[in-house]
Amino acid sequence: RGVGSTLLPHKRFTRHAHRCVVATVTLQGEWGYLEGEEKLFEGCYAYDPPGTAHTPYAGDQGMVVFASFHGTDPVFLDYLDEEGNVTGQMDLDWFKSYADR
C-alpha cells in the first residue's frame, strides 16, 4: 500500500505513531520531523518502524513524497494529540477515500 503526499511550505502533518513499517522517498522539496534535526531532501529515503511517533513538517519549498506502508494490521497510523492520546487513525478506508479525491 502506498500513497503520494504533498505538504505546502512550513506546513505540518498530524503527529502520529506508526503501527507498521513506513518507507518514504522524497520526490521534491525538503522536510523533517519536529522531534529531530535531520532534513530529508529530494532522493532521500526514510524508514520508520512500528512504534515510531513524530510530527513531519515541510521546509521552505514544501515537499512531495511517496510513502509505502508494510504490515498486517488494518490500521497504519494512530493520530496523536499533545499528550499522546489517540485521536484518530489512518486505515485502508482512509486510503480508499484519499484515492477517490
C-alpha positions as CSV (number, residue, x, y, z in Angstrom):
1,R,0.0,0.0,0.0
2,G,1.4,3.3,-0.9
3,V,0.4,7.0,-1.2
4,G,1.8,10.2,-2.6
5,S,1.7,13.1,-0.2
6,T,2.3,16.8,-0.6
7,L,2.7,19.5,2.1
8,L,2.9,23.2,1.3
9,P,5.9,25.2,2.7
10,H,6.1,25.3,6.5
11,K,3.0,23.1,7.0
12,R,2.8,20.1,9.4
13,F,1.3,16.7,9.1
14,T,-0.6,15.4,12.2
15,R,1.6,14.0,15.0
16,H,1.2,10.2,14.7
17,A,2.6,6.8,15.8
18,H,3.3,4.0,13.3
19,R,1.6,0.6,13.6
20,C,3.5,-0.7,10.6
21,V,6.8,-0.1,8.8
22,V,6.6,3.0,6.5
23,A,9.3,3.6,3.8
24,T,9.3,7.1,2.4
25,V,11.1,8.5,-0.6
26,T,11.4,12.3,-1.0
27,L,10.4,13.3,-4.6
28,Q,10.7,17.1,-4.3
29,G,11.4,19.7,-1.7
30,E,12.7,19.2,1.9
31,W,11.1,18.0,5.1
32,G,11.9,16.7,8.6
33,Y,10.4,15.8,11.9
34,L,9.8,18.4,14.6
35,E,11.3,16.0,17.1
36,G,14.7,15.9,15.3
37,E,17.3,17.9,13.4
38,E,17.6,15.7,10.3
39,K,16.4,17.2,7.0
40,L,15.3,14.9,4.1
41,F,15.6,16.3,0.6
42,E,15.0,15.0,-3.0
43,G,16.2,11.5,-3.3
44,C,16.3,10.8,0.5
45,Y,14.8,7.7,2.0
46,A,13.2,7.5,5.5
47,Y,12.5,4.2,7.3
48,D,10.0,4.4,10.2
49,P,9.4,1.1,12.2
50,P,6.3,0.3,14.2
51,G,6.1,2.4,17.4
52,T,7.8,5.4,15.9
53,A,6.0,8.7,16.8
54,H,6.7,12.1,15.3
55,T,5.4,15.2,13.5
56,P,6.6,15.6,9.9
57,Y,6.8,19.2,8.6
58,A,7.7,20.7,5.2
59,G,10.7,23.1,4.6
60,D,10.8,26.3,2.6
61,Q,10.0,24.6,-0.7
62,G,7.2,22.3,0.6
63,M,7.5,18.6,0.0
64,V,6.3,15.8,-2.2
65,V,6.9,12.2,-1.0
66,F,5.9,8.7,-1.8
67,A,5.2,6.5,1.3
68,S,4.8,2.8,1.3
69,F,3.1,1.1,4.2
70,H,4.1,-2.5,5.2
71,G,2.3,-4.6,7.8
72,T,-0.6,-6.8,8.6
73,D,-2.6,-4.5,10.9
74,P,-5.5,-2.9,9.1
75,V,-4.6,0.4,10.9
76,F,-1.4,2.0,9.7
77,L,-1.1,5.1,11.9
78,D,-2.6,6.4,15.1
79,Y,-3.1,10.2,15.1
80,L,-2.0,11.7,18.5
81,D,-2.8,14.8,20.5
82,E,-0.2,16.8,22.5
83,E,-0.5,14.3,25.4
84,G,0.0,11.3,23.2
85,N,-3.7,10.2,23.2
86,V,-5.0,8.6,20.1
87,T,-7.5,11.0,18.3
88,G,-7.9,9.2,15.0
89,Q,-6.5,6.5,12.7
90,M,-5.3,6.0,9.1
91,D,-6.5,2.7,7.8
92,L,-7.4,1.1,4.5
93,D,-10.7,3.0,4.3
94,W,-8.7,6.3,4.6
95,F,-6.6,5.2,1.6
96,K,-9.7,4.4,-0.4
97,S,-11.2,7.8,0.3
98,Y,-7.9,9.5,-0.4
99,A,-7.6,7.8,-3.8
100,D,-11.2,8.8,-4.7
101,R,-10.4,12.6,-4.4
